[in-house]
Amino acid sequence: MMVLLGNKSHKDNYKPNKASAGGKNVIVRKSPVERKGRMLAVKAFTIYG
């Protein structure tokens, strides 16, 4: 469930970023945070799964 929710939010966040002119800055800032979130989600999924 966490992975699916993360993917949904990830896609929803990217759509407006690409449309906006300053989306590149937002993507650059979010990329490290999203990677950390994915790492934690994967670890939690492997532990509980």
HELIX and SHEET records of a PDB file:
HELIX    1   1 MET A    2  ALA A   19  1                                  18    
HELIX    2   2 GLY A   23  TYR A   48  1                                  26    
END                                                                             
